[in-house]
């Protein structure tokens, strides 16, 4: 590949990356008391800034990829604590055969 062709290809990939920055979300389940807390299931709803309120299967179907699921202790505002589940998601990136991404 000639240096000029390589430069065009690198420029095109850089332009695509600038036009479609990586997207990530931090989502939370509803907080529960420690005595009532249960592990999350496929029907547990999570609230996300851009993805809205959805279950993990719905988020996956919308193209989001799970990076991490972890419990989080939150204040109940009255001196007590509750537990919530925190999801860290990233937007799925689909690549065409030519190496360009599609969102």
N, C-alpha and C positions, 0 to 999 in steps of 0.2 A: 504494500500500500504506500502510495506516495505521501510525502510530508503534507502536501496541500490537502489531500483527501482525508488524511488522519486529522488535520486541524478542523476541517469541515465537520467531521463526525463528532469530535470532542465538543465543538461549539454547539452542535445540535443537541447533544445529550445535556450539556450545561443549561441550555435554554429550556429544555423540557423540565429539568430539575427546578429551575427558578419559577416556572409557570405553575408547577404542581408540588409545592412544598409538602414535606411529610406532615401528616395530621395525627394527632394523638388526643386522647380523651382520658380524664379521670372521672370515674362514675362511682356512685354510692348506692347501697341498698338502704331501705328504711331502717332507722335505728331501733333496736329492741332491747328490753331489759335483759340482764345476764341470765335471769331465771327462765326467760321465755325464748332465749336465742336458739336457733336451729341452724345447721349448716345450709348454705345456699343450694338451691336445686335449679333445674331447668325452668322452673316457673317463678323464680325469684325476680322481681322487677328491680332494675337499676335505673337511676336518674343520671343522665349525662348532659353536659352543656350543649353539644351540637346534635348528638344522636337521639336525644329525647329520652323518654321513659320506655324501656324495653327489657325483655329477658335476654339472657346470654345467647340462646339460639336465634332470636330475632336480630340481635346485634351482629352475629356471625353471618346471617343471611344477607344483611345490609352491607357486608364487606369489611367489618371490623375484625381484627385479630386480637385475641387475648394475650397480653404480655405478662400480667400478674394479677392474682386474686389474693387479697390478704384481709384479715380482720383488722378493724380499727376501733379503738375505744374513743368515744366522743362524750362531751359533757352534755348533760340534760338541761343545763341552765339553772338548776336548783341545787347545785353542790353534789349531785350524783353522776354516775356514768352509765352509758349505754354502749351497746356494741353495734357496729355497722360493718358491712363488707365493702371493701374498696376494689374496684377494677381499674386496671391500667390497660387501655386499648390503643392500638395503632390502626390507621386506615390501611386496608389491604391495597396493595399496588398490583395491578395486572399489567403484564408486559406482553406486547405483541411479538411475533417472531422476529421482527426487525430490531428489537431492543427498545422501542419507544413504549412509554407507559400509557395506560388508559385509566381514567377515573370515571 
